[in-house]
Amino acid sequence: MSALLAMMTALVISIALTPLMIRLAPRLRMVDMPDPRKVHAIPVPRVGGLGIAVGTLLAIVLFVPIDPILSWYLFGALVLVAFGAADDSMELGHYVKFVGQFIAVIPIVCIGDLWVTTLPLIDWQLPEWLGKSFTVIAIVGVINAINHSDGLDGLASGEALMSFAAIAYLAYLAGGGQCVAFAAAAAGGILGFLRFNTHPARVFMGDAGSQFIGYTLGVMVVLLTQKVNPALSMALPALLLGLPIIDIIAVFAQRIYGGMNWFKATKNHIHHRLLAIGFQHYQAVLIIYTVQAVMVINAVNLAYESDLLIIGLYLALCALVFLSLVLAERTGWRADVGGRQWVILGLLDSIRASNVLAVLPRWFVHVAVPVFMVVSAFAVREVTPDTQGALILIAVMLIVYLPLRNAWQGEYLSRLAVYALIPMLVWSCQLSWGGHAAGLWAWSGWFFAALGVCVLLAAKFAADREQFAPNTMDFLLVLFVVVAGFMLDAGAIESAWLGSLLVQVVILFYGCELIMRMSRAGANLLSGAAAVAVGLIVLQGVF
């Protein structure tokens, strides 16, 4: 439960803080201006990292037990956020950033005693001085790998999100509750940021965000493999970290071979090369997401296999990526020749003109989601102290929403309240219907199947095609639901129905997003349903 609360807290804070930081970005001089190396053509605020960091760190302080390792992690995170924010504002330069990175990493390794004791393919333990030196350099390397991979909307954050999900799952299997909550908090902070960073992005994470995420990811990989479950393969970090590591190694190799400055920014990263051969922005991101997903899924499946097998698989996947790029570049192959488009998008466009496929599903979603919120309130039988606090916060947001309902602040308050309430309601229904009413349980399955289909039809066949166009966030959510649902229902976790809970929450989130985007009245509708649901819970006397 602490992991879920940590994730939701980080997500809510990140979503709430990011729009405020976007408005402050010009005053803070934290705006990313276009230049020939970058792919955006207009100035974009680079303050999203502050939302990620604040959301993640507050969730950790509130819900994760603090030990010496975590204390030094918090110190390092604050150092990197400070250096990163300063760089986003005034361009500190590479060497100053390296100073900040070493100031952040050395204490957690040397004082917090978090270091790599064994390397892949060797059977003897590293001397302490060598292990700690290697760990410092490795974590600094991960920081810079994530920083350099942050070149397209949602790219670095999406890759890291997959890695955090795999770390959380492996930690859960090993009984590492602290590590699970730690990873869940980081995932929540990133999810809140991705709400604004999906192409076309309204905000970038900046160095404050990329360095914070890289540092957190590096620390967590070492924590998982050295403290939580040392039985894991020592080669597993290669698959857990995935493409960003081999990408930065390849880029440095090309710069050295070409006699260039190691740290001078160039356009030879994987994402730059995909764009150069004609892939659209979101297509390049989806290709990289797919490769990263293959790597982290195999990290979970091969967690206890030999180092040689894991390294071989990692190198084979990386070789496939780079050989494909080289082949396309040398043969002149183009992804955009002849107006080529992805088949699924062409099929959607060909039948989009049907009003039936847009209007009827839209009305069903508008009715079904608020009705579910109200009806499911009757399933709440018990409220824990943590949930009581969350319900009080939701009630306060709904009250504050009333005078602000016609302003942008009101829109975000409505989203926060509704998105925070839905997982509680779904969880209560799972416990109540799943344990006592098989008929209702079966009925709910048909209900969510119909709701999911209607959400898809209403969104993808809407008149305003651009507003509901498929994006990379859709890919991440679908991937998360499918993979998590498969692993949970396959018996990896005792409560198999948790898989369907994840599916239901995501369907309801998409339904709420659809309702709110259709009209401003949608926010009023969902806020009213949320207020009625909270009122019913209170009236039932479960407090």
C-alpha positions as CSV (number, residue, x, y, z in Angstrom):
1,M,0.0,0.0,0.0
2,S,2.9,2.4,0.8
3,A,4.2,1.9,-2.8
4,L,0.8,2.8,-4.3
5,L,0.5,5.9,-2.0
6,A,4.1,7.0,-2.9
7,M,3.3,6.7,-6.6
8,M,0.0,8.5,-6.4
9,T,1.5,11.3,-4.2
10,A,4.4,11.8,-6.6
11,L,2.1,11.8,-9.6
12,V,-0.3,14.3,-8.1
13,I,2.4,16.7,-7.0
14,S,4.2,16.4,-10.3
15,I,0.9,17.1,-12.3
16,A,0.0,20.0,-9.9
17,L,3.5,21.7,-9.9
18,T,4.4,21.4,-13.6
19,P,1.8,23.9,-15.0
20,L,2.9,26.4,-12.3
21,M,6.5,26.0,-13.2
22,I,5.7,26.4,-16.9
23,R,4.3,29.9,-16.1
24,L,7.4,30.8,-14.1
25,A,9.9,29.5,-16.6
26,P,10.5,32.8,-18.4
27,R,11.1,34.7,-15.2
28,L,13.5,31.9,-14.1
29,R,15.2,32.1,-17.6
30,M,14.6,28.3,-17.8
31,V,13.5,28.2,-21.5
32,D,15.0,26.0,-24.1
33,M,15.6,28.0,-27.2
34,P,15.8,26.4,-30.7
35,D,19.1,25.7,-32.4
36,P,20.4,23.6,-35.3
37,R,21.2,20.6,-33.0
38,K,17.7,20.5,-31.5
39,V,14.4,19.2,-33.0
40,H,12.0,21.8,-31.6
41,A,11.3,25.0,-33.6
42,I,9.8,27.2,-30.8
43,P,11.0,28.1,-27.3
44,V,9.9,25.5,-24.7
45,P,10.1,25.8,-20.9
46,R,12.6,23.3,-19.4
47,V,11.2,23.2,-15.8
48,G,9.5,19.8,-15.9
49,G,12.4,18.2,-14.0
50,L,11.5,20.3,-10.9
51,G,8.0,18.8,-10.8
52,I,9.5,15.3,-11.2
53,A,12.0,15.8,-8.4
54,V,9.7,17.5,-5.9
55,G,7.0,15.0,-6.4
56,T,9.4,12.0,-6.1
57,L,11.3,13.3,-3.1
58,L,8.3,14.4,-1.1
59,A,6.7,11.0,-1.7
60,I,9.9,9.2,-0.6
61,V,10.1,11.3,2.6
62,L,6.4,10.6,3.4
63,F,6.1,6.9,2.6
64,V,9.5,5.3,2.3
65,P,11.5,4.3,5.5
66,I,14.6,6.4,5.6
67,D,17.9,4.6,6.2
68,P,21.5,5.9,5.8
69,I,21.5,4.9,2.1
70,L,18.3,6.8,1.4
71,S,19.5,9.8,3.5
72,W,22.6,10.2,1.3
73,Y,20.4,9.6,-1.8
74,L,18.3,12.5,-0.8
75,F,21.4,14.7,-0.3
76,G,22.7,13.7,-3.8
77,A,19.3,14.3,-5.4
78,L,19.1,17.8,-4.0
79,V,22.6,18.6,-5.2
80,L,21.9,17.4,-8.7
81,V,18.6,19.3,-8.9
82,A,20.3,22.5,-7.8
83,F,23.1,22.1,-10.3
84,G,20.7,21.1,-13.0
85,A,18.3,24.0,-12.4
86,A,21.3,26.4,-12.5
87,D,22.4,24.9,-15.8
88,D,18.9,25.2,-17.2
89,S,18.9,28.8,-16.3
90,M,22.5,30.0,-17.1
91,E,24.4,27.1,-18.9
92,L,27.0,26.1,-16.4
93,G,29.1,24.0,-18.8
94,H,30.1,20.4,-18.8
95,Y,32.9,20.5,-16.3
96,V,30.9,22.3,-13.6
97,K,28.1,19.7,-14.1
98,F,30.6,17.0,-13.6
99,V,31.6,18.6,-10.3
100,G,28.0,18.5,-9.2
101,Q,27.6,14.9,-10.2
102,F,30.6,13.7,-8.2
103,I,29.5,15.8,-5.2
104,A,26.2,14.0,-5.4
105,V,27.4,10.4,-6.0
106,I,30.5,10.1,-3.8
107,P,28.8,10.4,-0.4
108,I,26.1,7.7,-1.1
109,V,28.9,5.3,-2.3
110,C,31.6,6.0,0.2
111,I,29.6,7.0,3.3
112,G,26.3,5.2,2.5
113,D,28.3,2.1,1.6
114,L,26.4,1.4,-1.6
115,W,28.8,0.0,-4.1
116,V,29.3,-2.8,-6.6
117,T,31.1,-5.8,-5.0
118,T,31.2,-8.1,-8.1
119,L,31.4,-7.5,-11.8
120,P,29.8,-9.8,-14.5
121,L,31.8,-12.9,-15.6
122,I,34.1,-12.8,-12.6
123,D,33.9,-14.9,-9.4
124,W,36.0,-12.9,-7.0
125,Q,34.9,-9.9,-5.0
126,L,36.3,-6.5,-5.9
127,P,38.6,-4.7,-3.4
128,E,36.6,-1.9,-1.6
129,W,38.6,0.9,-3.2
130,L,38.1,-0.6,-6.7
131,G,34.4,-1.4,-6.2
132,K,33.6,2.1,-4.9
133,S,35.6,3.8,-7.6
134,F,33.8,1.8,-10.2
135,T,30.4,2.5,-8.7
136,V,31.0,6.3,-8.6
137,I,32.1,6.3,-12.3
138,A,29.2,4.0,-13.3
139,I,26.5,6.1,-11.6
140,V,28.0,9.3,-13.1
141,G,27.9,7.5,-16.4
142,V,24.2,6.6,-16.0
143,I,23.4,10.2,-15.2
144,N,25.0,11.4,-18.4
145,A,23.5,8.6,-20.4
146,I,20.0,9.7,-19.4
147,N,20.9,13.3,-19.9
148,H,22.1,12.7,-23.5
149,S,19.1,10.5,-24.4
150,D,16.8,13.4,-23.6
151,G,16.5,14.6,-27.2
152,L,12.8,13.9,-28.2
153,D,9.5,14.5,-26.4
154,G,8.9,11.8,-23.8
155,L,12.0,9.8,-24.8
156,A,14.3,9.8,-21.8
157,S,11.4,9.8,-19.3
158,G,9.6,6.9,-21.0
159,E,12.7,4.8,-21.2
160,A,13.4,5.4,-17.5
161,L,9.8,4.7,-16.6
162,M,10.1,1.2,-18.0
163,S,13.4,0.6,-16.1
164,F,11.8,1.8,-12.8
165,A,8.8,-0.5,-13.4
166,A,11.1,-3.5,-13.9
167,I,13.2,-2.6,-10.8
168,A,10.0,-2.3,-8.7
169,Y,8.8,-5.7,-9.9
170,L,12.1,-7.5,-9.2
171,A,12.3,-5.8,-5.8
172,Y,8.8,-6.9,-5.0
173,L,9.6,-10.5,-5.8
174,A,12.6,-10.3,-3.5
175,G,10.5,-8.8,-0.6
176,G,12.3,-5.4,-0.9
177,G,9.3,-3.2,0.1
178,Q,11.5,-0.1,0.6
179,C,12.9,-0.4,-2.9
180,V,9.5,-1.0,-4.4
181,A,8.1,2.2,-2.8
182,F,11.3,4.1,-3.9
183,A,10.8,3.0,-7.5
184,A,7.0,3.7,-7.4
185,A,7.7,7.2,-6.3
186,A,10.1,7.9,-9.1
187,A,7.6,6.3,-11.6
188,G,4.8,8.5,-10.3
189,G,6.9,11.7,-10.7
190,I,7.7,10.8,-14.3
191,L,4.1,9.9,-15.1
192,G,2.9,13.3,-13.9
193,F,5.6,15.0,-16.1
194,L,4.7,12.9,-19.2
195,R,1.2,14.4,-19.0
196,F,2.8,17.6,-20.4
197,N,5.8,16.1,-22.3
198,T,4.1,13.9,-24.8
199,H,4.7,15.2,-28.4
200,P,4.2,18.0,-29.0
201,A,5.7,18.8,-25.6
202,R,4.6,21.8,-23.6
203,V,7.6,21.4,-21.3
204,F,11.0,19.7,-21.2
205,M,12.6,18.2,-18.1
206,G,15.8,20.0,-18.5
207,D,19.1,19.1,-16.9
208,A,17.5,19.2,-13.5
209,G,15.2,16.4,-14.5
210,S,17.5,14.3,-16.6
211,Q,20.3,14.3,-14.0
212,F,17.8,13.6,-11.2
213,I,16.3,10.6,-13.1
214,G,19.7,9.3,-14.2
215,Y,21.0,9.5,-10.6
216,T,17.9,7.8,-9.2
217,L,18.1,5.1,-11.8
218,G,21.8,4.4,-11.2
219,V,21.3,4.3,-7.4
220,M,18.3,2.0,-7.7
221,V,20.1,-0.5,-10.0
222,V,23.0,-0.8,-7.5
223,L,20.6,-1.0,-4.6
224,L,18.5,-3.8,-6.2
225,T,21.5,-6.0,-7.3
226,Q,23.8,-5.4,-4.3
227,K,21.4,-5.0,-1.3
228,V,17.9,-6.1,-2.1
229,N,18.7,-9.3,-4.1
230,P,22.4,-10.1,-4.6
231,A,21.4,-13.4,-6.2
232,L,20.4,-11.5,-9.4
233,S,22.8,-11.7,-12.3
234,M,25.5,-9.0,-12.1
235,A,25.0,-8.4,-15.8
236,L,21.3,-7.5,-15.3
237,P,22.0,-3.7,-15.1
238,A,22.8,-3.8,-18.9
239,L,19.2,-4.9,-19.7
240,L,17.6,-2.8,-17.0
241,L,19.3,0.4,-18.2
242,G,18.9,-0.5,-21.8
243,L,19.5,1.7,-24.8
244,P,20.7,4.9,-23.2
245,I,23.9,3.2,-22.1
246,I,24.9,1.8,-25.5
247,D,23.8,5.0,-27.2
248,I,26.1,7.2,-25.2
249,I,29.0,4.8,-25.6
250,A,28.4,4.7,-29.4
251,V,28.2,8.5,-29.6
252,F,31.5,8.9,-27.6
253,A,33.1,6.3,-29.9
254,Q,32.1,8.3,-33.0
255,R,33.3,11.5,-31.5
256,I,36.7,10.1,-30.6
257,Y,37.0,8.4,-34.0
258,G,36.2,11.7,-35.7
259,G,38.6,13.7,-33.5
260,M,35.8,15.8,-32.0
261,N,35.4,17.1,-28.5
262,W,33.9,14.4,-26.3
263,F,31.4,16.7,-24.8
264,K,30.4,18.8,-27.8
265,A,26.8,18.1,-28.6
266,T,26.2,16.5,-31.9
267,K,23.3,14.9,-33.8
268,N,24.5,11.3,-33.9
269,H,22.3,9.8,-31.2
270,I,20.0,7.0,-32.2
271,H,17.0,9.3,-32.1
272,H,18.7,11.8,-34.4
273,R,19.6,9.1,-36.9
274,L,16.0,7.8,-36.9
275,L,14.7,11.3,-37.7
276,A,17.4,11.6,-40.4
277,I,16.1,8.6,-42.3
278,G,12.6,9.9,-42.4
279,F,10.8,8.7,-39.3
280,Q,8.4,11.1,-37.7
281,H,9.0,12.4,-34.2
282,Y,6.6,10.1,-32.4
283,Q,7.5,7.1,-34.7
284,A,11.2,7.5,-33.6
285,V,10.1,7.5,-30.0
286,L,7.9,4.5,-30.4
287,I,10.8,2.5,-32.1
288,I,13.1,3.3,-29.2
289,Y,10.4,2.5,-26.7
290,T,9.9,-0.9,-28.3
291,V,13.5,-1.8,-28.1
292,Q,13.7,-0.6,-24.5
293,A,10.6,-2.6,-23.6
294,V,12.2,-5.7,-25.1
295,M,15.3,-5.2,-22.9
296,V,13.5,-4.5,-19.6
297,I,11.0,-7.4,-20.1
298,N,14.0,-9.7,-20.7
299,A,15.7,-8.3,-17.6
300,V,12.7,-9.6,-15.6
301,N,12.5,-12.9,-17.4
302,L,16.3,-13.6,-17.3
303,A,17.0,-12.2,-13.8
304,Y,18.8,-15.3,-12.6
305,E,20.4,-16.5,-15.9
306,S,24.1,-16.5,-16.6
307,D,26.0,-13.3,-17.1
308,L,27.2,-14.5,-20.4
309,L,23.6,-15.1,-21.7
310,I,22.4,-11.7,-20.6
311,I,25.4,-9.8,-22.0
312,G,25.1,-11.8,-25.3
313,L,21.4,-10.9,-25.6
314,Y,22.1,-7.2,-24.8
315,L,24.8,-6.9,-27.3
316,A,22.7,-8.8,-29.9
317,L,19.8,-6.4,-29.5
318,C,22.2,-3.4,-29.7
319,A,23.9,-4.8,-32.7
320,L,20.5,-5.2,-34.4
321,V,19.6,-1.6,-33.8
322,F,22.9,-0.2,-35.1
323,L,23.2,-2.5,-38.1
324,S,19.7,-1.5,-39.1
325,L,20.5,2.1,-38.9
326,V,23.8,1.7,-40.8
327,L,22.1,-0.3,-43.5
328,A,19.3,2.3,-43.9
329,E,21.9,5.1,-44.0
330,R,24.2,3.5,-46.5
331,T,21.5,2.3,-48.9
332,G,19.5,5.5,-48.8
333,W,16.4,3.9,-47.5
334,R,13.7,6.4,-46.3
335,A,10.8,5.8,-44.0
336,D,8.7,8.6,-45.6
337,V,9.0,7.7,-49.3
338,G,5.8,8.0,-51.2
339,G,3.7,9.3,-48.3
340,R,4.1,6.0,-46.5
341,Q,2.1,5.9,-43.2
342,W,1.6,3.4,-40.5
343,V,-1.2,0.9,-41.4
344,I,-3.2,1.3,-38.2
345,L,-3.4,5.1,-38.6
346,G,-4.5,4.7,-42.2
347,L,-7.3,2.3,-41.2
348,L,-8.5,4.7,-38.5
349,D,-8.5,7.6,-40.9
350,S,-10.5,5.6,-43.5
351,I,-13.5,5.1,-41.2
352,R,-13.3,8.2,-39.1
353,A,-16.1,9.8,-41.0
354,S,-18.7,7.5,-39.4
355,N,-20.7,9.6,-36.8
356,V,-22.0,6.5,-35.2
357,L,-18.5,5.4,-34.2
358,A,-18.0,8.8,-32.5
359,V,-21.3,10.0,-31.1
360,L,-22.8,6.8,-29.5
361,P,-19.6,5.7,-27.7
362,R,-19.0,9.3,-26.5
363,W,-22.4,9.4,-24.9
364,F,-21.8,6.0,-23.3
365,V,-18.5,7.2,-21.8
366,H,-20.1,10.4,-20.5
367,V,-22.7,8.4,-18.7
368,A,-20.8,5.3,-17.6
369,V,-17.8,6.9,-15.9
370,P,-19.7,9.2,-13.5
371,V,-22.3,6.4,-12.8
372,F,-19.4,4.0,-11.9
373,M,-17.9,6.6,-9.6
374,V,-21.1,7.1,-7.7
375,V,-22.2,3.4,-7.6
376,S,-18.7,2.2,-6.6
377,A,-18.8,4.4,-3.5
378,F,-21.3,2.0,-2.0
379,A,-18.6,-0.7,-2.2
380,V,-16.3,1.1,0.2
381,R,-16.4,-0.9,3.5
382,E,-13.3,0.4,5.3
383,V,-11.0,3.4,5.1
384,T,-7.5,3.2,6.4
385,P,-5.9,6.3,8.1
386,D,-3.8,6.9,5.0
387,T,-6.9,6.8,2.8
388,Q,-8.8,9.1,5.2
389,G,-6.1,11.7,4.6
390,A,-6.4,11.2,0.8
391,L,-10.2,11.6,0.9
392,I,-9.9,14.7,3.0
393,L,-7.4,16.2,0.4
394,I,-9.8,15.2,-2.4
395,A,-12.7,16.9,-0.7
396,V,-10.6,20.1,-0.2
397,M,-9.6,20.1,-3.9
398,L,-13.3,19.7,-4.9
399,I,-14.3,22.6,-2.7
400,V,-11.5,24.9,-4.0
401,Y,-12.5,23.8,-7.5
402,L,-15.9,25.5,-7.3
403,P,-14.8,29.1,-7.5
404,L,-12.1,28.2,-10.1
405,R,-14.1,26.0,-12.3
406,N,-13.8,28.3,-15.3
407,A,-10.1,28.9,-14.9
408,W,-7.1,26.6,-15.9
409,Q,-6.4,26.1,-12.2
410,G,-9.9,24.6,-11.7
411,E,-9.3,22.2,-14.6
412,Y,-6.2,20.8,-13.0
413,L,-7.8,20.6,-9.5
414,S,-10.6,18.6,-11.0
415,R,-8.2,16.2,-12.7
416,L,-6.2,15.7,-9.5
417,A,-9.2,15.0,-7.4
418,V,-10.8,12.6,-9.9
419,Y,-7.6,10.8,-10.7
420,A,-6.7,10.4,-7.0
421,L,-10.2,9.0,-6.2
422,I,-10.6,6.5,-9.0
423,P,-7.9,4.0,-7.8
424,M,-9.5,3.9,-4.4
425,L,-13.0,3.2,-5.8
426,V,-11.7,0.5,-8.1
427,W,-9.8,-1.1,-5.3
428,S,-12.9,-1.1,-3.1
429,C,-15.0,-2.7,-5.9
430,Q,-12.3,-5.4,-6.4
431,L,-12.4,-6.3,-2.7
432,S,-16.2,-6.1,-2.4
433,W,-17.4,-7.7,-5.6
434,G,-14.5,-10.1,-6.1
435,G,-15.0,-11.7,-2.6
436,H,-18.8,-11.7,-2.2
437,A,-20.6,-11.4,-5.4
438,A,-19.5,-13.5,-8.4
439,G,-22.4,-12.2,-10.5
440,L,-21.4,-8.6,-10.0
441,W,-17.8,-9.5,-10.6
442,A,-18.6,-11.0,-13.9
443,W,-20.9,-8.1,-14.8
444,S,-18.1,-5.6,-14.1
445,G,-15.8,-7.4,-16.5
446,W,-18.4,-6.9,-19.3
447,F,-18.8,-3.3,-18.2
448,F,-15.1,-2.4,-18.4
449,A,-14.8,-4.3,-21.7
450,A,-17.6,-2.1,-23.2
451,L,-16.2,1.0,-21.6
452,G,-12.8,0.4,-23.0
453,V,-14.1,-0.2,-26.5
454,C,-16.2,3.0,-26.3
455,V,-13.3,5.1,-25.1
456,L,-11.2,3.9,-28.0
457,L,-13.9,4.5,-30.6
458,A,-14.9,7.9,-29.2
459,A,-11.3,9.1,-29.0
460,K,-9.9,7.9,-32.2
461,F,-13.0,8.6,-34.4
462,A,-13.7,12.0,-32.9
463,A,-14.2,15.0,-35.3
464,D,-11.2,16.7,-33.8
465,R,-8.7,14.1,-34.9
466,E,-5.6,16.0,-33.8
467,Q,-6.9,16.4,-30.2
468,F,-7.2,12.6,-29.7
469,A,-4.4,11.4,-32.0
470,P,-2.5,8.3,-30.8
471,N,0.7,9.3,-29.0
472,T,3.6,7.7,-27.2
473,M,1.9,8.0,-23.8
474,D,-0.8,5.6,-25.2
475,F,2.0,3.1,-26.0
476,L,3.4,3.3,-22.5
477,L,0.1,2.8,-20.8
478,V,-0.9,-0.1,-23.0
479,L,2.5,-1.7,-22.6
480,F,2.3,-1.3,-18.8
481,V,-1.3,-2.8,-18.6
482,V,-0.6,-5.7,-20.9
483,V,2.7,-6.7,-19.4
484,A,1.7,-6.1,-15.8
485,G,-1.6,-7.9,-16.3
486,F,0.1,-10.9,-17.9
487,M,2.7,-11.2,-15.1
488,L,0.1,-10.7,-12.3
489,D,-2.5,-13.0,-13.7
490,A,0.2,-15.6,-14.5
491,G,0.6,-16.2,-10.8
492,A,3.7,-14.2,-10.1
493,I,1.7,-12.4,-7.4
494,E,-0.7,-14.1,-5.2
495,S,-3.6,-11.7,-5.8
496,A,-4.2,-12.4,-9.4
497,W,-7.0,-10.0,-9.7
498,L,-4.6,-7.1,-9.3
499,G,-4.0,-7.4,-13.1
500,S,-7.6,-6.5,-13.9
501,L,-7.5,-3.7,-11.3
502,L,-4.7,-2.1,-13.4
503,V,-6.7,-2.4,-16.6
504,Q,-9.8,-0.9,-15.0
505,V,-7.9,2.1,-13.6
506,V,-6.3,2.9,-16.9
507,I,-9.6,2.5,-18.8
508,L,-11.3,4.9,-16.3
509,F,-8.4,7.4,-16.6
510,Y,-8.7,7.4,-20.4
511,G,-12.5,7.9,-20.0
512,C,-12.0,10.8,-17.7
513,E,-9.5,12.4,-20.0
514,L,-11.9,12.0,-22.9
515,I,-14.8,13.6,-21.0
516,M,-12.7,16.6,-19.9
517,R,-11.2,17.2,-23.4
518,M,-14.6,17.2,-25.0
519,S,-15.8,20.3,-23.1
520,R,-15.3,22.3,-20.0
521,A,-18.6,20.9,-18.7
522,G,-16.9,17.5,-18.6
523,A,-14.8,18.6,-15.7
524,N,-17.9,19.8,-13.9
525,L,-19.6,16.5,-14.5
526,L,-16.7,14.4,-13.1
527,S,-16.1,16.7,-10.2
528,G,-19.8,16.5,-9.3
529,A,-19.6,12.7,-9.5
530,A,-16.5,12.7,-7.3
531,A,-18.2,14.9,-4.7
532,V,-21.2,12.6,-4.6
533,A,-18.9,9.6,-4.2
534,V,-16.9,11.2,-1.3
535,G,-20.2,12.2,0.3
536,L,-21.6,8.7,0.1
537,I,-18.5,7.3,1.7
538,V,-18.8,9.7,4.6
539,L,-22.5,9.0,5.0
540,Q,-21.9,5.3,5.2
541,G,-19.9,6.0,8.3
542,V,-16.7,4.3,7.3
543,F,-14.5,6.9,8.9
